[in-house]
């Protein structure tokens, strides 16, 4: 099965500034693509597969930063892919607004 066939949500090329929070660490980067289920974040740091993190991002529809729960699911030399945990209703709405625009 191809990677694209396994994806549940379509990915959209979107560039947003993000901060990945892991313990005391704050790693800054930019999104390469975003879906309703997660995002790929480009930065020079790396975190191991399965690491729980929070992704601090300002979703355009909310105009304020949100800390989204996530887990590292992809690790490449260019960054990490994260899968979102449960999102609140307003964050789910804002993600929908982002990807449909």
DRENGUNU-411018 format. One record per residue (C-alpha): x, y, z; residue in one letter. Coordinates in steps of 0.5 Angstrom, whole numbers, plus 500, padded with zeros to 3 digits. Layout:
BEGIN
XYZA...
END
This chain:
BEGIN
500500500X503507498X504512503X498517499X493511500X494510507X493518509X486519511X486527510X489530504X495535505X495542503X502546502X501551508X507555511X506557518X511559524X510554529X514552536X514545538X514544545X518538548X519538556X523545557X525545549X522550544X524548537X522553532X520552525X515552519X510548516X511545509X504542509X498541513X492536514X486535519X490530522X497533522X503537519X510536517X515541520X521543517X527545522X534543524X533539530X530532531X525528536X525521536X519517533X513517538X515523542X509527545X509534543X505540543X505544537X504552538X501555532X497561530X491559526X489564521X482564523X483564530X488570530X491567537X496562538X494555540X498549543X496543539X497536542X501531537X506525537X512525532X510520527X515521521X523523522X527526516X533530515X529536513X524536519X518532523X511530521X506530527X500527528X495531532X491528538X484530540X483538538X478542541X472544537X475551536X482548533X478543529X474549526X480553525X484547521X478546517X478553515X485553513X485547509X479549505X481556504X
END
